[in-house]
Amino acid sequence: MPTDREREYYRMGYEDGINSDIFGSKGPSRDVKPLKQLSKLKPKRKPSAWNKFVKVNSKKPRFRYKSGAKRGKVNLKALGIAYRKKKR
């Protein structure tokens, strides 16, 4: 059963679809708001535990590639292993 927050997200998505120009009318309807205003109306989601872990650890040298074409990029495989070990 959806939570109250999920119901709110569903309602906002439904209203966005109704207000958009998908029904074939000529020109945008007057109820459509610019994208900048829509982003202000929708609440931002909180970062998940994985997102927080990546943000904190992605700059650490042990999770960066040291050579080759991927030099300096984040090693997500190593991050995933460390994250799963941390949870225990």
DRENVEXMAR-212579 format. One record per residue (C-alpha): x, y negated, z. Coordinates in steps of 0.2 Angstrom, whole numbers, padded with zeros to 4 digits, always signed. Layout:
N
XYZ...
END
This chain:
88
+0000+0000+0000+0007-0017-0005+0013-0029+0009+0006-0047+0010+0022-0053+0001+0020-0041-0013+0002-0046-0015+0008-0064-0016+0021-0060-0030+0008-0050-0040-0004-0065-0038+0009-0077-0044+0014-0066-0059-0005-0064-0064-0008-0083-0063+0008-0086-0074+0001-0074-0087-0016-0082-0087-0008-0099-0089+0004-0095-0103+0001-0096-0121-0001-0077-0124-0019-0077-0129-0016-0085-0146-0022-0103-0143-0015-0117-0154-0002-0127-0144+0002-0125-0125-0013-0126-0113-0012-0140-0100-0011-0128-0086+0007-0122-0091+0020-0130-0080+0038-0133-0085+0051-0119-0080+0059-0130-0068+0043-0132-0058+0039-0114-0059+0056-0109-0051+0052-0121-0037+0035-0113-0033+0042-0095-0032+0051-0090-0016+0068-0084-0018+0071-0066-0012+0083-0062+0002+0099-0054-0003+0099-0035+0000+0113-0027+0010+0122-0022-0006+0122-0039-0012+0129-0046+0004+0142-0032+0004+0148-0037-0014+0148-0055-0010+0159-0053+0005+0171-0040-0002+0172-0044-0021+0187-0056-0018+0197-0043-0008+0212-0036-0018+0208-0018-0015+0192-0020-0025+0200-0029-0040+0208-0020-0055+0226-0023-0055+0231-0019-0073+0224-0016-0091+0210-0025-0100+0200-0026-0084+0213-0035-0074+0205-0046-0060+0188-0039-0062+0178-0031-0048+0179-0012-0047+0161-0008-0043+0165+0011-0042+0177+0008-0027+0164-0005-0019+0150+0008-0020+0161+0021-0012+0166+0009+0002+0148+0003+0004+0142+0021+0006+0155+0025+0019+0152+0009+0029+0133+0014+0031+0138+0030+0041
END
